[in-house]
Structures are given as structure tokens and as C-alpha cells.
Amino acid sequence: MEKKGLFSQRIRLRHLHTFVAVAQQGTLGRAAETLNLSQPALSKTLNELEQLTGKRLFERGRLGAQLTHVGEQFLTHAVRVLDAVNIAGQSLDHKTEQKSDLIRIGALPTAALGILPAVIGQLHKQQPDLKIQVATANNAMLLAGLKSGQLDLGIGRMSDPELMSGLNYELLFLESLKLVVRPNHPLLQSTITLSRVLEWPVVVLPEGTPPRDSAEELLTSQNCKLPAGCIETLSASLSRQLTVGFDYVWFVPSGAVKDDLRLGSLIALPIPSLGVGDPVGIITRVDTPLPPAAHTLISAIRKTMPG
């Protein structure tokens, strides 16, 4: 039997649920907790899927599981299949709910923190009955959610051309890397160098994210490396709480802390970043009209951008 036929006969929904959970959570341990499975059982299912596809879908290391390029492409189809199954199940329920005044937004965690609160707050003043769903995820999950129809618009980064097929991208700003601390951090009482900064606990984004790549590039340029005990997380809210309340140094995209820097809740250390920054923009589907409220939201986002 041809390999394609063998794949379609042996693939199961549990394979797709496992794959998407690992892509969302970033580690096998967290994905296993989400699915209420043991980690060995989850790992076995993931291995079965990779044998069926004949491709490595994740690069697995001590810091978690990162999607390979093939994995990012497969993610779009996996999410679409699971979404179709979910819709089929909902069609059996006669009490289906209308979604007339609903916007579904996906955003990078730092972009959500830096852009959405003021924009959503203002929009809700104008349209108090509008329902807004916001999901934070990594860029691969955002693109997959848009292509599957689970999201109306995303705030994320440009990716490889094949992963951006069927999507529009509108650049909003270039996001530089900042190193920020609380206003009374002891570091501020002395001469600040990168090596001195790294004597303190650090919060960074996980490996495989553009801000982490920028952080590693900065460290390499000055012959430094992250301390062994650093905190790695995609959660912008956790990172902010650690930095405001304790002596952590947060390596963070500038957009996520612009209000904190303006208000003085956080202080940027005088450590210049490299390059012009990472592009962040609005992503929508080419072939699907946006809900009217989504156009209003996008206009509000544009107005918040400098210049």
C-alpha cells in the first residue's frame, strides 16, 4: 500500500490532539498534564505520529520541544482537522449560538500585553455588547489558528513564505529588546554593564522565539551567557510580576513594557540592543471577510502606533 494511503488509514485524532498540545505547551510534561496523560504515554503517541509522517516534527531538548519547519507546516493542517471535528460536533447540538458580535484575536503574549488592553478598553466603550475572545500563543499557533478559521485576526510576526500563504501581513512596528528592572533595583545604584546585569536573576522567553534569539545575540556579542538559574516563560504577566516584585532582570520586547516605562513602573537599563528589531504586525486571512467590529479594532490598533 502507498505511504499516503497508509498514513490516512492509521492516523488517529489522539495523534493530532497530542501534537497540537505539545506545540501549544512547548514541553511534553505540560502537554501531558493538559491531556491528563502520563508523559511516557504522550511520548509514545508522538513517536507514532512521527513514524507515520516519516518526518521529525519537534526538536526535543532539555528546555522543551520546538516545532521543526515541517512541524510548523503540519500544525496548520492538524488544527484545521480538529476544528472541523469540533464544528461537526456542534452541528449536532440544536442550541447553536449566533456569533454576530464576536471578534476572535490571537496575539503573541508580549504583543497582547503591550497593545491590546488600551485598544480593547476603548472599543468596549463604543460597543459594550461586543464579545471579544483573546488567545495568546506562539507565532506558529497563531498562523495555524488563522488558517483553520479559529481566529479572525492575529498580532504576530512574519514567517517563511510558505507558512504565510493565504495570509495578509501589515507591519505595525519594529520591536527592540529591552532589559528592564523595578525602579529601586540595586543595579541602578552602580555602573551598569551586561556582565554586572547577569549577576542578578534573569527572566527570558524560551528558546526558538525571536526575542530569545535577540537576547542570545546580544550576550554573544559581549562574551556573556545567561545564568544557569534563569526563568524561561512565554507568560508576559508572570514575567512582569517577577520583575516588579523582585530583583529580576527581564529581557523583553519593547512593546510589552512601553506603558510601564512611561509610567515609571519599570526602568530600562542602558544596555543597547543589536539590529533594528523584530517586525510585529496584524495578520488576517486573504479569502475571508473580517467581521465589521474587527475592522474597527484594527483601526484602533493603527491609531495607537507612533508616527
Kinemage of the C-alpha trace (Angstrom):
@kinemage 1
@onewidth
@group {chain A} dominant
@subgroup {mainchain}
@vectorlist {calphas} color= white
{ca met a 1} P 0.000 0.000 0.000
{ca glu a 2} L 1.241 3.511 -0.806
{ca lys a 3} L 2.609 5.556 2.057
{ca lys a 4} L -0.154 8.219 1.669
{ca gly a 5} L -2.875 5.586 1.977
{ca leu a 6} L -1.179 4.005 4.978
{ca phe a 7} L -0.969 7.385 6.707
{ca ser a 8} L -4.659 8.216 6.173
{ca gln a 9} L -5.724 4.774 7.446
{ca arg a 10} L -3.576 4.773 10.587
{ca ile a 11} L -3.707 8.423 11.700
{ca arg a 12} L -5.980 8.939 14.717
{ca leu a 13} L -7.399 12.029 16.433
{ca arg a 14} L -5.306 11.219 19.514
{ca his a 15} L -2.185 11.741 17.392
{ca leu a 16} L -3.389 15.203 16.367
{ca his a 17} L -4.544 16.169 19.874
{ca thr a 18} L -1.143 15.168 21.247
{ca phe a 19} L 0.765 17.011 18.530
{ca val a 20} L -1.207 20.247 18.949
{ca ala a 21} L -0.948 20.095 22.754
{ca val a 22} L 2.851 19.810 22.595
{ca ala a 23} L 3.003 22.663 20.061
{ca gln a 24} L 0.883 24.838 22.377
{ca gln a 25} L 2.592 23.993 25.660
{ca gly a 26} L 6.204 23.797 24.482
{ca thr a 27} L 7.089 20.786 26.655
{ca leu a 28} L 5.938 17.177 26.787
{ca gly a 29} L 5.362 17.427 30.542
{ca arg a 30} L 2.941 20.357 30.339
{ca ala a 31} L 1.177 18.816 27.327
{ca ala a 32} L 0.729 15.543 29.226
{ca glu a 33} L -0.868 17.432 32.137
{ca thr a 34} L -3.206 19.256 29.735
{ca leu a 35} L -4.356 15.973 28.170
{ca asn a 36} L -4.412 14.111 31.521
{ca leu a 37} L -1.908 11.564 30.215
{ca ser a 38} L 1.330 10.184 31.576
{ca gln a 39} L 4.417 11.586 29.861
{ca pro a 40} L 5.511 8.126 28.578
{ca ala a 41} L 2.058 7.620 27.001
{ca leu a 42} L 2.193 11.037 25.354
{ca ser a 43} L 5.748 10.442 24.118
{ca lys a 44} L 4.684 7.092 22.630
{ca thr a 45} L 1.800 8.719 20.742
{ca leu a 46} L 4.085 11.472 19.441
{ca asn a 47} L 6.631 8.892 18.279
{ca glu a 48} L 3.857 7.004 16.471
{ca leu a 49} L 2.869 10.197 14.658
{ca glu a 50} L 6.436 10.932 13.590
{ca gln a 51} L 6.755 7.357 12.298
{ca leu a 52} L 3.515 7.761 10.331
{ca thr a 53} L 4.644 11.056 8.788
{ca gly a 54} L 8.209 9.888 8.279
{ca lys a 55} L 9.338 13.326 9.467
{ca arg a 56} L 10.670 14.843 12.676
{ca leu a 57} L 8.006 17.278 13.872
{ca phe a 58} L 9.771 18.554 17.009
{ca glu a 59} L 13.326 19.162 18.114
{ca arg a 60} L 13.343 17.919 21.693
{ca gly a 61} L 15.899 19.096 24.239
{ca arg a 62} L 16.312 19.844 27.910
{ca leu a 63} L 14.396 23.114 27.501
{ca gly a 64} L 11.355 21.678 25.758
{ca ala a 65} L 10.026 20.781 22.317
{ca gln a 66} L 10.354 23.223 19.429
{ca leu a 67} L 8.471 22.726 16.165
{ca thr a 68} L 10.620 21.930 13.156
{ca his a 69} L 9.858 23.650 9.865
{ca val a 70} L 7.894 20.565 8.750
{ca gly a 71} L 6.137 20.586 12.123
{ca glu a 72} L 5.006 24.192 11.625
{ca gln a 73} L 3.518 23.260 8.257
{ca phe a 74} L 1.800 20.155 9.668
{ca leu a 75} L 0.395 22.198 12.575
{ca thr a 76} L -1.842 24.212 10.239
{ca his a 77} L -3.479 21.041 8.912
{ca ala a 78} L -3.757 19.394 12.333
{ca val a 79} L -5.552 22.404 13.817
{ca arg a 80} L -7.873 22.569 10.798
{ca val a 81} L -8.831 18.894 11.170
{ca leu a 82} L -9.531 19.218 14.911
{ca asp a 83} L -11.529 22.382 14.317
{ca ala a 84} L -13.614 20.611 11.644
{ca val a 85} L -14.342 17.765 14.078
{ca asn a 86} L -15.360 20.290 16.732
{ca ile a 87} L -17.692 22.088 14.305
{ca ala a 88} L -19.229 18.757 13.282
{ca gly a 89} L -19.941 18.007 16.931
{ca gln a 90} L -21.511 21.424 17.463
{ca ser a 91} L -23.780 20.894 14.448
{ca leu a 92} L -25.426 18.035 16.342
{ca asp a 93} L -26.436 20.431 19.098
{ca his a 94} L -29.668 22.210 18.163
{ca lys a 95} L -28.928 25.027 20.597
{ca thr a 96} L -26.239 26.558 18.432
{ca glu a 97} L -25.351 30.082 19.383
{ca gln a 98} L -25.122 33.013 16.987
{ca lys a 99} L -21.745 34.736 16.672
{ca ser a 100} L -22.800 38.041 15.189
{ca asp a 101} L -20.906 40.353 17.546
{ca leu a 102} L -17.737 38.357 18.149
{ca ile a 103} L -14.057 39.028 17.422
{ca arg a 104} L -11.510 36.243 17.911
{ca ile a 105} L -7.990 37.598 18.341
{ca gly a 106} L -4.710 35.722 18.625
{ca ala a 107} L -1.620 37.552 19.847
{ca leu a 108} L 1.931 36.925 20.940
{ca pro a 109} L 1.975 37.209 24.764
{ca thr a 110} L 4.140 40.336 24.773
{ca ala a 111} L 2.113 41.918 21.960
{ca ala a 112} L -1.113 41.263 23.855
{ca leu a 113} L 0.295 42.984 26.931
{ca gly a 114} L 1.639 45.977 25.028
{ca ile a 115} L -1.151 46.644 22.511
{ca leu a 116} L -4.499 45.140 23.423
{ca pro a 117} L -5.549 46.480 26.857
{ca ala a 118} L -5.959 50.124 25.806
{ca val a 119} L -7.413 49.236 22.403
{ca ile a 120} L -9.973 46.752 23.759
{ca gly a 121} L -10.941 49.071 26.603
{ca gln a 122} L -11.656 51.909 24.189
{ca leu a 123} L -13.555 49.660 21.762
{ca his a 124} L -15.763 48.305 24.537
{ca lys a 125} L -16.753 51.829 25.499
{ca gln a 126} L -18.078 52.279 21.963
{ca gln a 127} L -19.592 48.767 21.623
{ca pro a 128} L -20.343 47.401 25.120
{ca asp a 129} L -22.197 44.341 23.776
{ca leu a 130} L -19.263 43.189 21.657
{ca lys a 131} L -17.807 39.815 22.662
{ca ile a 132} L -14.020 39.608 22.304
{ca gln a 133} L -12.043 36.372 22.657
{ca val a 134} L -8.277 36.750 23.061
{ca ala a 135} L -5.857 33.828 22.851
{ca thr a 136} L -2.123 34.222 23.479
{ca ala a 137} L 0.177 31.773 21.710
{ca asn a 138} L 3.469 31.410 19.898
{ca asn a 139} L 3.676 32.529 16.285
{ca ala a 140} L 3.231 29.053 14.785
{ca met a 141} L -0.026 28.555 16.717
{ca leu a 142} L -1.281 31.997 15.625
{ca leu a 143} L -0.734 31.212 11.942
{ca ala a 144} L -2.366 27.796 12.319
{ca gly a 145} L -5.355 29.315 14.131
{ca leu a 146} L -5.839 31.898 11.390
{ca lys a 147} L -5.631 29.360 8.577
{ca ser a 148} L -8.047 26.981 10.298
{ca gly a 149} L -10.583 29.772 10.843
{ca gln a 150} L -10.329 29.649 14.646
{ca leu a 151} L -9.072 33.258 14.715
{ca asp a 152} L -10.262 36.368 12.874
{ca leu a 153} L -7.004 38.282 13.207
{ca gly a 154} L -3.594 37.861 14.745
{ca ile a 155} L -0.885 40.136 16.107
{ca gly a 156} L 2.356 38.355 15.378
{ca arg a 157} L 5.480 38.088 13.275
{ca met a 158} L 6.145 37.465 9.611
{ca ser a 159} L 7.178 33.855 8.948
{ca asp a 160} L 8.509 31.873 5.983
{ca pro a 161} L 6.600 32.482 2.701
{ca glu a 162} L 5.026 29.013 2.587
{ca leu a 163} L 3.686 29.422 6.131
{ca met a 164} L 2.269 32.862 5.236
{ca ser a 165} L 0.399 31.622 2.156
{ca gly a 166} L -3.247 32.710 2.262
{ca leu a 167} L -2.498 35.391 4.863
{ca asn a 168} L -2.139 39.187 4.769
{ca tyr a 169} L 0.520 40.883 6.884
{ca glu a 170} L 0.537 44.581 7.845
{ca leu a 171} L 3.627 45.835 9.675
{ca leu a 172} L 2.859 47.796 12.853
{ca phe a 173} L 6.291 48.420 14.366
{ca leu a 174} L 9.809 47.093 14.895
{ca glu a 175} L 10.216 45.733 18.412
{ca ser a 176} L 13.633 46.082 20.038
{ca leu a 177} L 14.909 44.154 23.042
{ca lys a 178} L 14.924 45.919 26.423
{ca leu a 179} L 16.456 44.884 29.735
{ca val a 180} L 14.157 46.205 32.459
{ca val a 181} L 14.081 46.205 36.277
{ca arg a 182} L 11.949 47.663 39.085
{ca pro a 183} L 12.704 51.337 39.958
{ca asn a 184} L 14.534 50.544 43.235
{ca his a 185} L 16.612 47.646 41.895
{ca pro a 186} L 20.133 47.591 43.438
{ca leu a 187} L 21.657 47.515 39.934
{ca leu a 188} L 20.639 51.141 39.457
{ca gln a 189} L 22.980 52.252 42.256
{ca ser a 190} L 26.188 51.417 40.345
{ca thr a 191} L 27.789 51.387 36.909
{ca ile a 192} L 25.762 49.047 34.696
{ca thr a 193} L 27.399 46.573 32.327
{ca leu a 194} L 25.966 43.414 30.823
{ca ser a 195} L 28.257 41.241 32.939
{ca arg a 196} L 27.028 43.034 36.088
{ca val a 197} L 23.408 42.563 34.956
{ca leu a 198} L 23.938 38.803 34.701
{ca glu a 199} L 24.899 38.617 38.377
{ca trp a 200} L 21.172 39.007 39.058
{ca pro a 201} L 18.317 36.551 38.287
{ca val a 202} L 17.011 36.841 34.731
{ca val a 203} L 13.638 36.301 33.031
{ca val a 204} L 13.709 35.456 29.301
{ca leu a 205} L 11.457 33.987 26.638
{ca pro a 206} L 12.004 30.310 25.679
{ca glu a 207} L 14.464 29.158 23.036
{ca gly a 208} L 13.169 29.339 19.469
{ca thr a 209} L 11.416 32.700 19.918
{ca pro a 210} L 12.784 35.802 18.115
{ca pro a 211} L 13.219 37.812 21.376
{ca arg a 212} L 15.274 34.933 22.811
{ca asp a 213} L 17.371 34.866 19.643
{ca ser a 214} L 17.968 38.623 20.068
{ca ala a 215} L 18.954 38.104 23.701
{ca glu a 216} L 21.413 35.331 22.777
{ca glu a 217} L 22.901 37.507 20.020
{ca leu a 218} L 23.404 40.371 22.475
{ca leu a 219} L 25.043 38.070 25.032
{ca thr a 220} L 27.344 36.505 22.441
{ca ser a 221} L 28.438 39.947 21.200
{ca gln a 222} L 29.790 40.718 24.693
{ca asn a 223} L 31.119 37.237 25.511
{ca cys a 224} L 28.414 36.635 28.103
{ca lys a 225} L 25.887 33.863 28.704
{ca leu a 226} L 22.654 33.504 30.638
{ca pro a 227} L 22.964 32.443 34.276
{ca ala a 228} L 22.098 28.805 34.942
{ca gly a 229} L 19.150 29.733 37.162
{ca cys a 230} L 17.225 31.938 34.732
{ca ile a 231} L 13.423 31.824 34.384
{ca glu a 232} L 12.139 30.908 30.912
{ca thr a 233} L 8.488 31.625 30.165
{ca leu a 234} L 6.112 32.796 27.437
{ca ser a 235} L 3.902 34.415 30.086
{ca ala a 236} L 4.291 38.181 29.921
{ca ser a 237} L 2.139 38.679 33.036
{ca leu a 238} L 4.279 36.300 35.139
{ca ser a 239} L 7.464 37.936 33.852
{ca arg a 240} L 6.152 41.377 34.731
{ca gln a 241} L 5.096 40.320 38.245
{ca leu a 242} L 8.505 38.800 38.929
{ca thr a 243} L 10.268 41.939 37.705
{ca val a 244} L 8.058 44.436 39.558
{ca gly a 245} L 8.105 42.483 42.807
{ca phe a 246} L 11.634 41.075 42.960
{ca asp a 247} L 15.189 41.675 41.740
{ca tyr a 248} L 14.788 40.001 38.337
{ca val a 249} L 16.106 41.500 35.104
{ca trp a 250} L 13.581 40.972 32.303
{ca phe a 251} L 14.812 40.586 28.700
{ca val a 252} L 11.633 41.754 26.989
{ca pro a 253} L 10.387 43.109 23.629
{ca ser a 254} L 9.968 46.874 23.942
{ca gly a 255} L 6.276 46.932 23.001
{ca ala a 256} L 5.299 44.877 26.038
{ca val a 257} L 6.669 47.425 28.522
{ca lys a 258} L 6.112 50.771 26.814
{ca asp a 259} L 3.395 51.819 29.299
{ca asp a 260} L 5.423 50.617 32.294
{ca leu a 261} L 8.433 52.608 31.080
{ca arg a 262} L 6.281 55.697 30.513
{ca leu a 263} L 4.718 55.441 33.963
{ca gly a 264} L 7.986 54.572 35.715
{ca ser a 265} L 6.763 51.163 36.925
{ca leu a 266} L 9.811 49.642 35.244
{ca ile a 267} L 13.182 51.103 34.281
{ca ala a 268} L 15.137 50.234 31.120
{ca leu a 269} L 18.823 49.550 31.719
{ca pro a 270} L 21.288 51.401 29.464
{ca ile a 271} L 22.251 48.267 27.526
{ca pro a 272} L 21.796 48.900 23.780
{ca ser a 273} L 20.231 46.105 21.727
{ca leu a 274} L 21.572 44.922 18.375
{ca gly a 275} L 19.889 45.464 14.998
{ca val a 276} L 16.701 47.327 14.136
{ca gly a 277} L 14.320 44.999 15.988
{ca asp a 278} L 11.770 42.304 15.158
{ca pro a 279} L 8.744 43.224 12.999
{ca val a 280} L 5.317 42.832 14.635
{ca gly a 281} L 2.152 43.229 12.587
{ca ile a 282} L -1.518 42.431 12.015
{ca ile a 283} L -2.194 39.123 10.242
{ca thr a 284} L -5.517 38.251 8.585
{ca arg a 285} L -6.772 35.691 6.079
{ca val a 286} L -6.849 36.667 2.414
{ca asp a 287} L -10.020 34.781 1.466
{ca thr a 288} L -12.320 35.567 4.420
{ca pro a 289} L -14.040 38.923 5.090
{ca leu a 290} L -13.457 40.291 8.580
{ca pro a 291} L -16.390 40.959 10.936
{ca pro a 292} L -17.212 44.707 10.940
{ca ala a 293} L -16.079 45.051 14.555
{ca ala a 294} L -12.682 43.604 13.612
{ca his a 295} L -12.144 46.458 11.141
{ca thr a 296} L -12.896 48.901 13.966
{ca leu a 297} L -10.410 47.105 16.205
{ca ile a 298} L -7.684 47.192 13.547
{ca ser a 299} L -8.249 50.930 13.015
{ca ala a 300} L -7.894 51.466 16.761
{ca ile a 301} L -4.630 49.467 16.798
{ca arg a 302} L -3.235 51.581 13.942
{ca lys a 303} L -4.035 54.773 15.854
{ca thr a 304} L -2.012 53.592 18.858
{ca met a 305} L 1.123 53.196 16.774
{ca pro a 306} L 3.718 56.018 16.932
{ca gly a 307} L 4.020 58.259 13.892
